[in-house]
Amino acid sequence: MTRMRIRDAEPTDRDLIADWMIAMAWETEQKRLDPDTVRAGVEAGLADAAKARYFVAMREVEVAGRETIAVAAGTLMFTHEWSDWRNGDWWWIQSVYVAPEHRRQGVYQAMHGHVAALAQATPGVIGLRLYVERANTTAQSTYRALDMDDAGYAIFETEFAKG
């Protein structure tokens, strides 16, 4: 029997999460990220819940009816955004990655459900948001299937050069 368990990420997950973030940036945007910068960023997020909260999806398989083997299958991070319009926090789902061999098997759905349940149980949280690459129609269909709607916003940015 196979089941999915979602757990809080730990400092020892830093390298795995960083590797997945590097893979995700290449797969979705063909961006090459600096591994040292990503590792430092993940480490900072893991160390400070005010910055971010990470989760790891573990696929657990019973072996010979006695032993359970757990394999990391994906990750998700969320951050907070204050809304003065609604007097509450949006939780922004970010840094989603599911390992290729675990895709289309309910891994993201399990992580999303876990975070949605936490959000609904946390006073002051008004909802979940995420952004997705316009060309990533597979992810968009997954989000729609989880009752998420296009919020009608485009995201703009100014990235500052490191000094």
N, C-alpha and C positions, 0 to 999 in steps of 0.2 A: 504494500500500500504506500502511496506517495501523498504527502501533505506539505503545505506551505506554512512556514512560521516566519513572522516578521519580528525582528528584534532591533533594539537600539544599536547603532554602530558603536564600536569601541575604538580606542586609539590604535589597537593592533590591526584594524581594518584600513588604516590610512593608505597603505600602498595599493591594496586592491581597489579601493574607491578611486584613488588618483589614476590608476591604470585605466579603469572604466571611463573616467571623465575624459581622458586623452583619446580613448577609442571613440567615445560618443561625439566629441568635437570633430573628429575626422569623418566619421560616418555621416553625420548630419549636415556639416557645414564645410567640410574639407579644410578645416583649420588645424594647424599644427600648434599644439600648446607646449610650453616649456615644462618638462616634467618636474623640475625643482620647484617652480612657482606653484604648480598644481598641488604637489605634495604639501607644500607649506600652507596653501589655502585650505586644503582638506584638514590638515592638522589643526589650524586655527579654528575652523568651524567645529571640529570635534571637541575642542577644548573649551568652547564658549557658546553656551546655549543661546545667548543673546544674538549671536551671529547666525547660527544655523542649527538644525537638528537633522541628523542622518539616520536612516534605517537601512538594514540589509535583509533581503528576503532569503530565507534558507529553505531549500527543497530537501525534505527529509524522506528517506526511503528505508523501509524495514527490510532487513536482510536476514534470511533464515528464521524469521519470526521472533528473533531474540534481540537483535542489535539494530540500532538506527544510525544510518549514515546521513550526515547533513552536508549539503553543498551550497555555497553561496551562489544565488541565481540572479540577483539584481540589487539595485540600490535606488534610493530616493532621498532627497533633502528638501526641507522646507525652511523658509524664512518668514518673517513677520512684516506686514505693512499696515501702519495705522491709517484708518479712514475717518477723517473728521466728518464727512458726510453721513456716516453710519454709526459713528461713535463706537468703533470696534476694530478688531484686527482681522485682516485677510491673512490667511496662510498661503504663501506662494510655493507651489510645488516646483522644484527645480532639480537639475542634475539627476534626471531619471536615466537609468541604464539597466537593461536586461541583457544578460549574456546571450549571444546568438543561439546557443543550444537549448535555451529555456524560453525563447520567444514564442508568442501565440499559445501559451500554456497557462495563462492566468496569473503570471507573476506580477505584472503591473496592477492588475485588478485587485490582487490581495494586498499589495502595498497601498494602493489608493483607498481601499476599504478600511485599512488599519488607520491611516491618517485621517480619513473622514470621521471615523468613530471617535478618535482622540479630539478632533476639532469640535465636534458636536458636544462632547462632554466637557469642554473647556470654556468657562464663562468668558464672554467678551469676544469670542471668535465668531465672525459673521459669515465666513465662507471660505472656499478654496479657489485659488486662481492658479493658472499656469500659462506659460507662453510656449508656442510651438512654431517651428519653421514652417513657412507657408507651403513648401513643397512636400512636407512630411504628412501625406494624406493617410497613411496607415495609422500613425499616432492620433491624428484628428478623429478618425473613425472610432478608435478605442475610447477616446475621451467623450465623444458623443454617446457612446454606448453606456457610459457611466453617468449619464445625465448632466454632462457639462455642456455649456453653450458657448458659442462665439460671443465674446463680450463686446465686440465692435470697436476695439481699440487697436491702434498700430503702436509699436514700440519704437521710440527714437532714442539715440544715445550719443553722447560725446565721450570718447575714451581719452583719458589723459595719458600722456607719455610718462614713463617712469623717469624720475629726476635723479 
